[in-house]
Amino acid sequence: MTKWFGLRARLSMTGFAVAVAAALVAVPAAAVTGAGFTTVNEGVDGTGHCQNGNPAINCNIYDGKDFVWLNGGPSVAYVGDGTYFFAVLVPGGQADPNDGGAKNLSDDFDAYTNRIFSVSSATVSYGGSHDFDSNKIRLMPYADTTNNGGVYIMSICSLANGYPAKPSSCKYDAFKVQSEQAPPATDLVVTKDANPSYTRTFTWGITKDVDKTRVDQSGTSAVFNYTVKVTHSSGTDSDWQVNGTISVFNPNADSVSGVDVTDAVDNGGICAVSGGTGLTIAGFGTENVSYSCTYSSEPSPSSGTNTATAAWTPSDANLPGTSGTASFSIGFSFGTPTTLVDNCVTVTDTLGGALGNVCSTDPSPTTFTYSNTVVGTPGTCVSQDNTATFTSDTSPTTDSASQTVTLCVGADLTVEKTATPSFTRTYNWHLSKNVDKTLVEQLGGGTATFNYTVTANQTGLTDSGWQVKGTITVTNPNDWEAVTVNVTDAVDNGGSCAVSGGTNVSVPKSDSITLNYTCSYAAAPSSSAGTNTATAAWDKTAASTPDGSASGQANFAFNDGSAGNPTRVNQNITVTDTFNGVTTTLGTLTATDSSPFASATYTYPHTVRVPQFNCVRFTNTAVIVETGQSGSQTVEVCGPARTGALTIGFWQNKNGQAIINGGSSTAGVCNSGTWLRGYAPFQDLSATANCTSVAAYVTNVIKAALCTSTTNTCNSMLKAQMLATALDVYFSDPALGGNQIGAPGPIGGVTIDLQHVCTIITGTGACGGGIIDVSSAFSGPSLSVLQILSYAGSQSNVGGSTWYANVKATQVLAKDAFDAINNQVAFAP
């Protein structure tokens, strides 16, 4: 390109051009704001060099390259405060104002560092070697344009984000330098801007917690501390667009007709130009058209290049010898969203009032706390509901979370009693029976041994010769709690009293209990008359009452005052035990009249056979023959449930395949396939599959089954085991596919104990991995096989590619349950 060593001679030819400025905003913080134009500097170069436009503000056509100065707008270079550099470019193609750019005409003479200037409060500062006067900078030196119409593009680029600058950080202005010869027809010049935009929508949630939901106390007020947490998502983006204006400049004296303007992006968008077809552009005129590029999904990549193209037919458009097309490209990037939906919410509370505002820039969760005092009434409970709500700032979106707290205030219990004197003596005994375990579940039959312990002990005696009997009534006035009491009784004339069932007895809410008591005497009473006092004691802290005891009294008198020998009842006892219809005497005991009382403990084992399938129960009862007191234990031994289920291997082999192929159809669609599609994992089976296709589907699913330490999920093995169970259910039920597998009954109705499931089943049917609890993979400790299928199916998407949120540990639990059912090693509860 031609080097510039001094000012060129001024040219006298006249003409004009239209300046096109494009504000290209890709990174808002780095974009050039305001306006940038070229103009003359009449104070330095004299007048007459601007051939078209306003010499003081914005000139479009010049009579020489050396008379073009940079001007930011009216009076001053008002492109906004910041640091910039300028460059002169050849028009057309993709803009690149950085040094080394294919169309950069300035870098032939100096580096961009010599073209850096800054603006502060509309005042330009410049320290390079270009002429600088009156807030204007001379563009020269720069090389000649290759545009045969003498058209140049001035660019002003922001350095806010460093160098090299993005083309979208620049403003552009076209100008023309007239030659002395009549110019040939010249290509049109295209410039444009590109303004990306998109919307981000946030999803919100709210929870409410309280430090306690219930307070039981003797005081009448309590403080509850609430915590409200508001969460938000990271946002969902939508409605990606690039919009702007395309300017087509005609640098020729004659008008141009039949110009079509198109626009395109290179990262997935579809662009449409408004009114861009069949344009007529006057000589030295400019036509501006708007465009919009839209995206059906998130742009990939997020940055792209936007290219505007003007096309014309040279012979039809008064432009003989021109190329017929002109384009201009500029980069853009989707940075921060331009529209925020549900960006902030207002949080209120029925008790806490206005808690505050939360925005997407706040932590998630954002926490609010407050306290509230509830006042209660003795003997009853008071509940208080409390709801926190958020409301979005841009849409009707709202949600709430509630807590209900309860304050229960305890009141003291009351005691009433009766007293009837008499004289007898009875020995009291207690019998208990325990076993080391009550359930044995095992595979393969065998035996199980249970170890029993029977304890017989004398609990005391009641002098039935000299005694006071009656009832003690304890009343609980609290309508919200039962209270556990220990009831005692006493006389003041030498007797010793015992309350029947008075230890750790529960008094129902708003109710009373009546207990029998007996007061016995070692000798004649010290007085024939006395006072009997009953006392009920309880844990006042646990019951939330002011006091921990209450008493009631009754007076009594022995009518004759004489003493006699007591009749001894149940002094000698025999303890027997009955197991499986056979009664054995464990031993005998003789009561004593004072402590230590008689007591004996008997231990013995019983061994029983465990059935191959299902369960057998054995009840064992110990009895004190004389009193009829007894203690029983029932034990149960279980083999796996006998279901008749078959394994995945069966359904893959010719026998299982024959059953599927032989199944009934409706209108050519295999009924078993229709039934299987009722579960989400099998909805990848064609809805129109015939039985041959269903059989092939089963084979393929089972062959694909895999669940190893290296696989990310256990989906394929879980799907295969569940499929086998579903086929077992379908072909064991006369109401479905008929009992084609000879099961003892419909397998779908069999209930399975999900807390005792074999994990690794060996080739011999043994449980190689132990018994585990898989109930966390389902909705309860025990379910019917149909319920297990239904629940597992509800945790899967269509086809089973995502199952139990793809948590492998949970998938393995579910797989083990189906595997145990299919191998008939699952236990019934």
C-alpha positions in Angstrom: 0.0 0.0 0.0 1.1 3.6 -0.6 3.1 5.2 2.3 2.3 8.7 3.5 5.2 11.1 3.8 3.4 14.4 3.8 0.2 16.1 3.1 -1.3 15.3 -0.3 -2.4 18.0 -2.7 -5.9 19.1 -2.1 -8.4 17.8 -4.7 -11.2 20.0 -6.1 -13.8 17.5 -7.2 -17.0 17.5 -5.3 -19.2 14.7 -4.1 -20.8 13.4 -1.0 -21.2 10.2 1.1 -23.4 9.2 4.0 -21.8 8.3 7.3 -22.9 5.0 8.8 -22.3 4.6 12.5 -23.0 1.3 14.3 -23.0 0.8 18.0 -22.0 -2.9 18.4 -22.6 -3.9 22.1 -21.3 -7.4 22.9 -19.7 -6.7 26.3 -21.6 -3.7 27.8 -18.7 -2.6 30.0 -16.4 -2.4 27.0 -18.6 -1.0 24.3 -18.1 2.4 22.8 -21.0 4.7 23.8 -22.2 8.0 22.2 -21.2 8.8 18.6 -18.1 8.9 16.5 -17.8 10.8 13.2 -15.2 12.1 10.8 -15.0 15.8 9.9 -12.6 18.5 8.8 -10.6 20.9 10.9 -10.9 24.3 9.2 -8.8 25.9 11.8 -5.8 23.9 10.7 -6.4 23.0 7.0 -8.6 25.9 5.9 -12.1 25.6 4.3 -13.4 23.8 1.3 -12.3 20.3 2.0 -15.7 18.9 3.0 -17.5 18.0 -0.2 -20.7 16.8 1.5 -22.1 17.0 5.1 -21.6 19.5 8.0 -17.9 20.6 8.2 -18.3 21.4 11.9 -19.8 18.1 12.9 -19.9 15.2 10.4 -18.4 15.4 6.9 -19.0 12.5 4.5 -16.9 13.3 1.4 -13.5 14.8 1.3 -11.3 16.1 -1.4 -8.2 14.5 0.1 -7.2 11.7 2.6 -5.2 14.1 4.7 -8.1 16.3 5.6 -10.1 13.7 7.5 -10.1 14.2 11.3 -11.7 12.1 14.1 -14.6 13.9 15.9 -16.9 12.2 18.4 -20.0 14.2 17.7 -21.3 17.7 17.9 -18.5 20.1 18.9 -16.5 17.4 20.7 -15.5 13.8 20.4 -18.3 12.7 22.7 -17.9 8.9 22.6 -18.2 8.6 26.4 -15.5 8.6 29.0 -12.8 5.9 28.5 -9.7 5.0 26.7 -9.8 4.1 22.9 -7.8 3.7 19.8 -8.7 4.4 16.2 -8.0 2.8 12.9 -9.0 3.3 9.2 -10.3 0.2 7.4 -11.2 -1.0 3.9 -15.0 -1.4 3.8 -16.7 -4.9 3.4 -16.2 -8.3 4.9 -15.6 -8.9 8.6 -14.3 -5.9 10.6 -11.0 -6.2 12.5 -9.6 -2.9 13.6 -6.7 -4.5 15.4 -3.1 -4.3 14.0 -2.5 -7.0 11.5 -6.1 -7.1 10.4 -6.5 -7.8 6.7 -8.3 -4.5 6.0 -6.4 -2.3 8.5 -5.0 0.7 6.6 -3.5 2.5 9.6 -1.1 -0.3 10.8 1.0 0.3 7.6 2.4 3.4 9.3 2.1 3.1 13.1 1.0 0.7 15.9 -2.3 1.1 17.6 -0.4 2.5 20.7 0.3 5.6 18.6 -3.4 6.0 18.0 -4.6 5.7 21.6 -6.6 8.6 23.0 -8.9 9.1 26.1 -12.0 11.0 26.8 -13.1 12.5 30.1 -16.2 14.8 30.4 -16.2 15.3 26.6 -12.6 16.4 26.5 -10.1 14.4 24.3 -6.6 13.7 25.5 -4.0 12.5 23.0 -0.2 12.1 23.1 0.7 10.4 19.8 2.3 11.7 16.7 -0.9 12.4 14.7 -2.0 16.1 14.5 -4.2 17.0 17.4 -6.2 20.2 17.6 -9.5 21.4 19.0 -10.5 18.0 20.4 -9.9 16.5 16.9 -7.2 14.0 15.8 -6.0 13.7 12.1 -6.4 10.2 10.8 -3.4 10.4 8.5 -1.2 8.5 7.9 -3.2 5.6 6.5 -2.9 3.6 3.2 -5.1 4.0 0.2 -8.3 2.0 0.2 -8.7 -0.9 -2.3 -12.4 0.2 -2.7 -12.6 1.5 -6.2 -15.1 4.1 -5.1 -12.6 5.7 -2.6 -14.6 4.6 0.5 -13.0 4.1 3.9 -14.3 3.0 7.3 -13.1 4.8 10.5 -13.3 2.6 13.6 -13.1 3.8 17.3 -12.5 0.8 19.7 -12.7 0.7 23.5 -9.7 -0.6 25.5 -11.7 -1.2 28.6 -11.2 -5.0 28.3 -7.6 -4.7 27.0 -6.1 -5.3 23.6 -6.8 -6.7 21.0 -10.3 -5.2 21.0 -13.4 -7.1 20.0 -14.9 -5.6 16.8 -18.2 -5.4 18.8 -16.4 -2.9 21.1 -16.0 -0.4 18.3 -18.0 2.2 16.5 -17.7 2.7 12.7 -18.1 5.6 10.3 -17.9 5.5 6.5 -16.3 8.3 4.6 -15.3 8.8 0.9 -12.3 10.6 -0.7 -13.1 11.8 -4.2 -10.6 11.4 -7.0 -10.1 13.8 -9.9 -11.1 11.3 -12.5 -14.7 10.3 -12.9 -15.0 7.3 -10.5 -16.1 3.9 -11.9 -19.2 2.3 -10.5 -18.4 1.1 -6.9 -19.8 -1.7 -4.7 -22.3 -0.7 -2.1 -21.0 -0.4 1.4 -22.7 -2.3 4.3 -22.3 -1.6 8.0 -24.4 -2.9 10.9 -24.8 -3.3 14.6 -25.6 -6.4 16.6 -27.4 -6.3 20.0 -27.8 -9.7 21.7 -30.5 -10.2 24.3 -32.1 -13.0 26.3 -34.3 -13.6 29.3 -33.4 -15.3 32.5 -36.3 -16.7 34.7 -35.7 -17.7 38.3 -37.5 -20.4 40.3 -38.1 -19.8 44.0 -38.9 -22.0 46.9 -39.7 -21.3 50.6 -39.4 -23.4 53.8 -40.4 -22.6 57.3 -38.9 -24.2 60.4 -39.5 -23.7 64.1 -37.1 -24.7 66.9 -39.9 -26.7 68.4 -43.5 -27.5 67.2 -44.8 -28.4 70.6 -44.1 -27.3 74.2 -45.5 -29.1 77.2 -45.0 -27.2 80.4 -46.5 -26.0 83.7 -46.1 -22.3 82.8 -48.7 -20.5 80.7 -46.5 -18.9 78.1 -43.7 -20.1 75.7 -41.5 -18.5 73.1 -41.2 -20.2 69.7 -38.3 -19.2 67.4 -39.0 -19.4 63.6 -36.6 -19.7 60.7 -37.8 -18.9 57.1 -35.6 -19.9 54.2 -36.1 -18.6 50.7 -34.2 -20.4 47.9 -33.8 -19.6 44.2 -32.5 -21.4 41.2 -29.5 -20.3 39.1 -32.1 -19.3 36.5 -33.5 -20.7 33.2 -32.5 -18.8 30.1 -34.8 -18.3 27.1 -35.8 -16.0 24.2 -32.3 -15.5 22.7 -32.2 -12.8 20.0 -29.8 -10.6 18.1 -31.4 -7.4 16.9 -30.1 -4.3 15.2 -30.0 -2.1 12.1 -28.3 -2.7 8.8 -27.1 0.4 6.8 -26.4 0.1 3.1 -24.5 3.1 1.6 -24.4 3.9 -2.1 -21.1 5.7 -2.9 -22.2 6.2 -6.5 -23.9 9.3 -8.0 -26.6 7.2 -9.6 -29.4 5.5 -7.6 -29.3 1.7 -7.3 -32.4 -0.5 -7.4 -33.3 -4.1 -6.8 -31.1 -4.4 -3.7 -31.8 -7.4 -1.4 -30.5 -7.3 2.1 -30.1 -10.5 4.2 -28.6 -11.3 7.6 -27.1 -14.4 9.2 -25.4 -15.6 12.4 -23.1 -18.6 12.7 -24.2 -20.0 16.0 -27.6 -21.5 15.3 -29.9 -18.5 15.0 -32.3 -17.8 12.1 -32.4 -14.1 10.9 -35.1 -12.1 9.2 -34.7 -8.6 7.7 -37.6 -6.3 7.8 -38.3 -4.6 4.4 -34.9 -5.8 3.0 -36.1 -6.9 -0.4 -36.0 -4.8 -3.7 -34.6 -1.7 -2.1 -33.8 1.4 -4.1 -30.9 3.5 -2.8 -30.4 7.0 -4.0 -27.0 8.2 -5.2 -24.8 8.9 -2.3 -27.7 7.8 -0.2 -28.2 5.3 2.7 -31.0 2.9 3.5 -31.5 1.5 7.0 -33.4 -1.7 7.6 -34.0 -3.6 10.9 -33.3 -7.3 11.4 -33.9 -9.9 14.1 -32.2 -13.2 14.7 -34.0 -15.7 16.9 -32.9 -19.0 18.5 -35.0 -22.1 19.2 -32.6 -23.2 21.9 -29.6 -21.8 23.8 -27.0 -20.6 21.3 -23.9 -22.8 20.9 -21.4 -21.3 21.2 -22.6 -18.3 23.1 -20.4 -16.0 20.9 -20.9 -15.6 17.2 -20.5 -13.5 14.1 -23.3 -11.6 12.6 -23.0 -10.9 8.8 -25.2 -8.6 6.8 -25.1 -8.9 3.0 -26.5 -6.6 0.3 -27.0 -8.2 -3.2 -27.8 -6.5 -6.5 -27.6 -7.3 -10.2 -24.9 -5.0 -11.6 -26.5 -4.7 -15.1 -29.9 -3.9 -13.6 -28.8 -1.7 -10.8 -26.8 1.0 -12.7 -23.6 -0.6 -11.3 -21.9 -2.2 -14.3 -18.6 -3.8 -13.4 -19.4 -4.2 -9.7 -19.3 -7.5 -7.8 -23.0 -7.6 -7.1 -22.6 -8.2 -3.3 -21.3 -6.4 -0.3 -21.2 -7.6 3.3 -20.2 -6.6 6.8 -19.5 -8.9 9.7 -19.3 -8.2 13.4 -18.8 -10.4 16.4 -21.2 -10.5 19.3 -21.6 -12.4 22.6 -24.5 -13.3 24.9 -23.2 -11.9 28.2 -25.4 -11.1 31.1 -29.2 -11.5 30.5 -31.1 -8.4 29.3 -34.4 -9.3 30.9 -34.8 -10.9 34.4 -38.1 -12.6 35.3 -38.9 -13.3 38.9 -35.5 -11.8 39.9 -36.7 -10.7 43.3 -39.4 -11.7 45.8 -41.0 -10.1 48.8 -41.3 -12.3 51.9 -44.0 -11.8 54.4 -45.3 -13.7 57.4 -48.6 -13.9 59.2 -46.8 -13.4 62.6 -43.4 -12.0 61.5 -44.9 -9.3 59.2 -42.7 -8.1 56.3 -39.5 -10.1 56.5 -37.8 -8.5 53.6 -36.9 -8.8 49.9 -34.7 -11.4 48.3 -33.1 -11.3 44.9 -31.2 -13.8 42.7 -28.0 -12.2 43.7 -28.6 -13.0 47.3 -27.5 -16.2 48.9 -29.6 -19.3 48.4 -31.0 -19.9 50.8 -31.6 -16.5 52.4 -32.7 -16.9 56.0 -35.0 -14.8 58.2 -35.6 -15.4 61.9 -38.0 -14.1 64.5 -39.7 -15.1 67.7 -43.4 -15.3 68.9 -44.9 -15.9 72.4 -47.9 -18.2 72.8 -50.1 -18.0 75.9 -51.8 -21.2 77.1 -54.5 -22.5 79.6 -53.8 -25.1 82.3 -55.2 -28.5 81.4 -55.5 -28.0 77.7 -53.5 -27.2 74.5 -53.4 -24.0 72.4 -52.3 -24.3 68.7 -51.2 -21.4 66.5 -50.8 -21.5 62.7 -48.2 -19.4 61.0 -47.5 -19.0 57.3 -44.6 -17.4 55.4 -45.3 -16.3 51.8 -43.2 -15.0 49.0 -44.5 -12.9 46.0 -42.4 -12.3 42.8 -41.7 -8.8 41.6 -42.5 -9.4 38.0 -45.2 -12.2 37.8 -48.0 -13.6 39.9 -45.6 -16.3 41.1 -46.1 -17.0 44.8 -45.6 -19.9 47.3 -45.8 -20.4 51.0 -44.7 -22.6 53.9 -46.5 -23.1 57.2 -45.8 -24.3 60.7 -48.3 -25.0 63.5 -47.0 -24.8 67.0 -48.8 -26.1 70.1 -48.5 -25.1 73.8 -49.9 -27.5 76.3 -50.1 -26.5 80.0 -50.3 -29.3 82.6 -52.7 -29.4 85.6 -52.3 -31.5 88.7 -54.1 -34.9 89.0 -56.6 -35.5 91.9 -57.1 -38.7 94.1 -60.2 -40.1 95.8 -60.5 -43.4 97.6 -62.7 -45.9 99.6 -61.6 -48.1 102.6 -63.3 -51.3 103.8 -61.5 -53.3 106.6 -61.3 -57.1 106.7 -58.9 -59.9 107.9 -57.3 -62.5 105.6 -53.9 -63.4 104.2 -52.9 -64.2 100.6 -49.5 -64.9 99.1 -48.8 -63.0 95.8 -46.7 -64.3 92.9 -45.4 -63.0 89.6 -44.5 -65.0 86.5 -42.6 -63.9 83.4 -41.4 -65.7 80.4 -38.9 -64.5 77.8 -37.2 -65.9 74.7 -33.9 -64.9 73.1 -35.6 -64.3 69.7 -39.1 -64.6 68.2 -38.3 -64.9 64.5 -35.9 -67.0 62.4 -35.8 -66.6 58.6 -33.4 -68.8 56.7 -33.0 -70.5 53.4 -32.7 -74.3 52.8 -34.7 -75.5 55.8 -32.6 -76.9 58.7 -33.4 -76.2 62.3 -33.6 -73.3 64.7 -33.1 -73.3 68.5 -34.9 -70.9 70.9 -33.7 -70.3 74.4 -36.5 -69.6 77.0 -36.3 -68.1 80.5 -39.2 -68.4 83.0 -39.0 -66.5 86.2 -41.4 -67.1 89.1 -41.2 -64.8 92.2 -43.2 -64.1 95.2 -44.2 -60.4 95.2 -45.3 -60.2 98.8 -48.3 -61.1 100.9 -51.5 -59.6 101.9 -52.8 -60.2 105.4 -56.3 -61.2 104.6 -57.0 -61.7 108.3 -56.4 -58.1 109.2 -56.7 -55.9 106.1 -58.2 -52.9 104.6 -59.4 -53.1 101.0 -60.9 -50.5 98.7 -60.5 -48.5 95.5 -58.3 -45.6 94.6 -59.5 -43.3 91.8 -57.0 -41.1 90.1 -58.5 -38.4 87.8 -56.6 -36.7 85.1 -58.0 -33.2 84.2 -55.7 -32.7 81.2 -57.5 -33.1 77.9 -54.2 -33.4 76.0 -52.0 -36.0 77.8 -52.1 -39.2 79.6 -50.0 -39.2 82.8 -48.1 -42.2 84.1 -48.4 -42.5 87.9 -47.2 -44.6 90.7 -50.0 -45.1 93.2 -49.3 -46.0 96.9 -51.5 -46.5 99.9 -50.9 -46.2 103.6 -52.7 -46.7 106.9 -51.8 -45.0 110.2 -52.4 -48.0 112.5 -49.6 -50.4 111.6 -50.8 -51.9 108.4 -48.8 -52.4 105.2 -50.6 -51.5 102.0 -50.1 -52.6 98.3 -51.9 -51.2 95.3 -52.8 -53.6 92.6 -51.4 -52.3 89.3 -50.3 -49.1 90.8 -46.9 -48.9 89.3 -46.3 -47.0 86.1 -50.0 -46.9 85.4 -51.2 -44.6 82.6 -54.1 -42.3 83.4 -55.8 -41.4 80.1 -56.5 -37.8 79.2 -59.7 -36.3 80.5 -60.4 -39.7 82.2 -59.7 -41.6 85.4 -58.5 -45.0 86.6 -59.7 -47.0 89.5 -57.2 -49.3 91.3 -57.8 -51.9 94.0 -55.6 -51.9 97.0 -55.1 -54.1 100.1 -53.5 -53.1 103.4 -52.3 -56.0 105.5 -51.1 -56.2 109.1 -48.4 -58.4 110.6 -50.4 -58.4 113.9 -53.5 -56.9 115.2 -53.8 -53.2 114.3 -52.5 -50.9 116.9 -55.9 -49.2 116.9 -59.2 -50.4 115.7 -59.8 -47.2 113.8 -57.5 -45.5 111.4 -57.1 -43.3 108.4 -56.2 -44.6 105.0 -54.2 -42.3 102.6 -53.6 -43.0 98.9 -50.9 -41.0 97.0 -50.4 -40.8 93.3 -46.9 -39.6 92.3 -45.7 -38.7 88.8 -42.9 -37.0 87.0 -43.9 -33.4 87.1 -41.3 -32.5 84.5 -42.5 -35.1 82.0 -46.2 -34.3 82.7 -45.6 -30.5 82.7 -47.5 -30.0 85.9 -46.9 -27.6 88.9 -46.6 -30.5 91.4 -45.6 -34.1 91.2 -48.1 -35.8 93.6 -51.7 -35.7 95.0 -53.4 -37.5 97.9 -56.9 -38.7 99.0 -58.0 -40.0 102.4 -60.7 -42.3 103.9 -61.4 -43.2 107.5 -62.1 -46.9 108.6 -62.7 -49.0 111.7 -62.5 -52.7 112.5 -65.8 -53.6 114.0 -64.8 -56.4 116.5 -61.0 -55.8 117.1 -60.3 -59.6 117.6 -57.5 -61.4 115.8 -57.4 -64.9 114.2 -55.1 -67.2 112.3 -54.9 -66.3 108.7 -55.9 -68.7 105.9 -52.8 -69.2 103.8 -53.7 -69.1 100.1 -51.3 -70.1 97.3 -48.4 -70.7 99.7 -47.1 -73.5 97.5 -47.1 -73.2 93.8 -46.1 -75.4 90.8 -44.7 -73.9 87.7 -45.4 -75.8 84.4 -44.6 -75.2 80.7 -46.4 -76.3 77.6 -44.7 -76.5 74.2 -46.2 -78.0 71.1 -48.9 -79.8 73.1 -46.5 -81.3 75.7 -46.6 -80.0 79.4 -43.5 -80.2 81.6 -43.2 -79.3 85.3 -40.4 -76.8 85.7 -40.4 -76.7 89.5 -42.2 -75.9 92.7 -41.9 -72.8 95.0 -43.1 -72.2 98.6 -43.9 -68.7 99.7 -42.3 -66.9 102.6 -43.8 -64.5 105.0 -41.1 -62.0 104.8 -38.3 -60.8 102.5 -36.5 -62.2 100.8 -39.5 -63.7 99.0 -39.3 -66.9 97.0 -38.1 -66.7 93.5 -36.8 -69.2 90.8 -35.6 -68.9 87.3 -35.9 -71.7 84.8 -34.0 -71.8 81.5 -34.3 -74.3 78.7 -34.1 -74.6 74.8 -36.5 -75.8 72.2 -35.3 -76.8 68.7 -37.7 -76.8 65.8 -37.4 -77.5 62.0 -37.5 -74.6 59.6 -39.8 -75.2 56.6 -38.4 -75.0 53.1 -41.1 -72.4 52.3 -43.5 -70.2 54.2 -43.7 -70.0 58.0 -44.7 -72.0 61.1 -45.5 -70.6 64.5 -44.9 -72.2 67.9 -46.6 -70.9 71.1 -45.0 -71.8 74.5 -46.9 -71.0 77.8 -45.7 -71.2 81.4 -48.3 -71.4 84.2 -48.4 -71.1 87.9 -51.0 -73.9 88.4 -52.4 -72.6 91.7 -53.0 -69.0 90.6 -53.5 -69.4 86.9 -50.8 -66.8 86.2 -49.1 -67.4 82.9 -46.6 -66.1 80.5 -46.4 -66.9 76.8 -44.0 -66.5 74.0 -44.8 -67.2 70.3 -41.9 -67.9 68.0 -41.9 -68.2 64.2 -39.6 -70.0 61.8 -39.8 -69.1 58.1 -38.4 -70.3 54.8 -38.9 -68.0 51.8 -42.4 -67.5 50.4 -43.4 -70.2 48.0 -44.5 -68.1 45.0 -43.6 -70.2 42.0 -41.7 -67.2 40.5 -39.1 -67.8 37.8 -35.7 -66.1 37.1 -34.5 -63.9 34.2 -32.8 -66.9 32.9 -36.1 -68.7 32.5 -37.7 -65.9 30.6 -34.7 -65.7 28.3 -34.7 -69.5 27.5 -36.9 -71.3 25.1 -39.5 -72.2 27.7 -40.1 -68.7 28.9 -39.9 -67.4 25.3 -42.6 -70.0 24.3 -44.9 -68.8 27.0 -44.6 -65.2 25.8 -44.9 -66.1 22.1 -48.0 -68.1 23.0 -49.7 -65.3 24.8 -53.0 -63.9 23.7 -53.3 -60.8 21.5 -55.9 -58.1 20.8 -56.1 -56.7 17.2 -52.6 -58.1 16.6 -51.1 -56.4 19.7 -49.7 -58.8 22.3 -51.7 -58.4 25.6 -48.6 -59.1 27.7 -46.8 -56.2 26.0 -49.8 -53.9 26.6 -49.7 -54.9 30.3 -45.9 -54.4 30.6 -46.2 -50.9 29.1 -48.2 -50.0 32.2 -44.9 -49.6 33.9 -42.6 -46.6 32.8 -39.4 -48.7 32.4 -41.1 -50.8 29.8 -42.7 -48.0 27.8 -39.9 -48.2 25.3 -41.6 -51.4 24.1 -43.7 -50.6 21.0 -47.4 -50.0 21.8 -48.2 -52.2 18.7 -45.8 -55.0 19.4 -46.9 -58.5 18.7 -46.0 -61.4 21.0 -42.9 -62.3 18.9 -41.7 -58.7 19.3 -42.4 -58.8 23.1 -40.4 -62.0 23.4 -37.5 -60.4 21.5 -37.8 -57.3 23.7 -37.5 -59.5 26.9 -34.5 -61.3 25.5 -32.7 -58.0 24.6 -33.4 -56.4 28.0 -32.1 -59.4 29.9 -29.0 -59.7 27.7 -28.2 -56.1 28.3 -28.5 -56.5 32.1 -25.3 -55.2 33.8 -24.6 -54.0 37.3 -20.9 -54.0 38.3 -18.6 -51.9 40.4 -17.5 -50.0 37.3 -20.9 -49.2 35.9 -22.3 -45.7 36.8 -25.8 -47.1 37.3 -27.6 -50.4 37.8 -30.5 -49.4 35.5 -30.1 -52.3 33.0 -29.9 -55.1 35.6 -32.8 -53.5 37.7 -34.8 -53.3 34.5 -34.2 -57.0 33.7 -35.0 -58.2 37.2 -38.2 -56.1 37.4 -39.2 -57.3 33.9 -38.8 -61.0 35.1 -41.0 -60.2 38.1 -43.6 -58.5 36.0 -43.7 -61.6 33.7 -44.0 -63.9 36.8 -47.0 -61.8 37.9 -48.7 -61.7 34.5 -48.3 -65.4 33.7 -49.3 -66.6 37.2 -52.6 -64.8 37.3 -55.7 -66.4 35.6 -57.2 -62.9 35.3 -54.1 -61.7 33.3 -52.1 -64.1 31.2 -53.3 -67.3 32.9 -51.3 -69.4 35.2 -48.8 -70.5 32.6 -45.9 -71.1 35.1 -47.8 -73.4 37.6 -47.6 -71.0 40.5 -49.5 -71.9 43.6 -51.4 -68.6 43.3 -51.2 -65.2 41.6 -47.7 -63.9 42.5 -48.8 -60.3 42.4 -50.9 -60.7 45.6 -48.0 -62.2 47.6 -46.7 -59.8 50.3 -42.9 -59.6 50.6 -40.9 -58.6 53.7 -38.7 -55.8 52.4 -36.6 -55.6 55.6 -35.2 -59.1 55.2 -34.0 -59.6 51.6 -31.1 -61.8 50.3 -28.5 -59.7 48.5 -26.3 -62.2 46.6 -28.0 -65.4 45.4 -25.6 -68.2 44.6 -26.0 -70.8 41.9 -27.4 -73.2 44.5 -30.0 -70.7 45.6 -28.1 -69.8 48.8 -27.9 -66.3 50.2 -24.3 -65.4 49.6 -24.4 -61.7 50.5 -26.5 -61.8 53.7 -29.9 -60.4 54.6 -30.4 -56.6 54.2 -33.2 -54.1 54.6 -34.2 -52.8 51.1 -37.4 -51.0 52.2 -35.8 -47.6 51.7 -36.1 -48.3 47.9 -39.9 -48.7 48.2 -42.7 -47.1 50.2 -43.0 -49.4 53.2 -41.5 -52.3 55.1 -43.6 -54.9 53.4 -45.6 -54.7 50.1 -47.4 -57.0 47.7 -45.4 -57.9 44.6 -47.8 -55.7 42.5 -47.2 -52.8 44.9 -43.5 -53.3 44.6 -43.7 -53.2 40.8 -45.9 -50.1 40.9 -43.6 -48.2 43.2 -40.4 -49.1 41.3 -42.1 -48.2 38.1 -43.0 -44.7 39.5 -39.3 -44.0 40.1 -38.3 -44.4 36.5 -38.6 -42.4 33.3 -39.9 -43.9 30.1 -37.5 -46.8 29.2 -35.6 -46.8 32.5 -32.7 -44.7 31.5 -33.1 -42.6 34.6 -34.2 -44.5 37.7 -34.3 -43.5 41.4 -32.6 -40.3 40.2 -29.8 -42.6 39.0 -28.6 -43.2 42.6 -26.9 -46.5 42.1 -27.1 -47.6 45.7 -30.9 -47.3 45.7 -31.1 -49.1 42.3 -29.1 -52.0 43.8 -31.5 -52.3 46.7 -34.5 -52.4 44.3 -32.7 -54.9 42.0 -32.0 -57.2 45.0 -35.7 -57.2 45.9 -36.7 -58.3 42.4 -33.9 -60.9 42.2 -35.0 -62.4 45.6 -38.6 -62.7 44.3 -37.5 -64.2 41.0 -35.4 -66.8 42.8 -38.0 -67.6 45.4 -35.8 -66.6 48.3 -37.9 -63.6 49.4 -39.6 -63.9 52.8 -43.2 -63.1 53.6 -43.7 -60.7 56.6 
